[in-house]
Amino acid sequence: MPTRRLRIVSFNLNGIRAAERRGFSSFMAKERPDILCAQETRIDRDSLVKELERPLGYEASWAFPSRKGYSGVATFSLEPPLRAHTALGEARFDDEGRVVVSEFRSFLLCNVYFPKGSGTLRDNSRVPYKLAFYDALFSHVAALKKKRKKPAIVLGDFNTAHMPIDLKNWRTNQGTSGFLPEERLSFERHLQQGFVDTFRALYPTREQYSWWSQRLGARDRNVGWRIDYVWVTSELLPRVKEAFIWDHVRASDHCPVGIVLEV
């Protein structure tokens, strides 16, 4: 059977309306990815205009948060998925609109906006919720993978930097959510359950980031974190022909990351 290559992109938009003002649609038109998974759309169903609901005519699957201006994810694809759902089965997670799971012909695609561990007071009060979400998400993926008998891709904003190479100032951030020992341990434990970090597999020593604070000129100084990932189950890795971080794209405080997958 002839093969083709899909370009799959993940992009935390930090608000889809704000990203649109910074050129999101132009980016989509220029790059024309086969699939784009957006996180932190921060829009509710009633506020969604037609141009953003299905940009450039893409098929779209949305997860809306119950709280306005918060969280939310959307998966845009040139081809419609066979099916899609937005629930893990626990209200405390599903109410925040953090997941779209899509089934395509040869793989499952999980678009995820993982929670931050920091609370409104910039403490680490949400870390237990974050770790529970990790467990629930990967349990759900494992069950679905077994049921559908297909490999899986889990991508999005994981809100955790895995190793010191994945953030500029790792020494001073060891007490900061996103690089706490318990967060990194959870990250590693789930990674070891049959997944591969595609970018790090292809580029073991490359220092490149996907998010920068909007304070103190962090992006211009490249003081960043790599917290956006594309994971694939190990059987998919030979079909990953490229992994990338497009840090030149500035429609958000994150940049797009992705893979080229042979299917």
Sequence and secondary structure as in RCSB ss.txt:
>XXXX:A:sequence
MPTRRLRIVSFNLNGIRAAERRGFSSFMAKERPDILCAQETRIDRDSLVKELERPLGYEASWAFPSRKGYSGVAT
FSLEPPLRAHTALGEARFDDEGRVVVSEFRSFLLCNVYFPKGSGTLRDNSRVPYKLAFYDALFSHVAALKKKRKK
PAIVLGDFNTAHMPIDLKNWRTNQGTSGFLPEERLSFERHLQQGFVDTFRALYPTREQYSWWSQRLGARDRNVGW
RIDYVWVTSELLPRVKEAFIWDHVRASDHCPVGIVLEV
>XXXX:A:secstr
    EEEEEEEE SSHHHHHHTTHHHHHHHH  SEEEEE     GGG  HHHHSGGG EEEEE  SSTTS  EEE
EESS  SEEE   S HHHHTT  EEEEE SS EEEEEE   S  TTSSSTTHHHHHHHHHHHHHHHHHHHHHHT 
 EEEEEE     SGGGBTT GGGTTSTTS HHHHHHHHHHHTTTEEEHHHHH TT    SEE SSTTTTTTT EE
  EEEEEEGGGGGGEEEEEE TT  SSSB  EEEEEE 
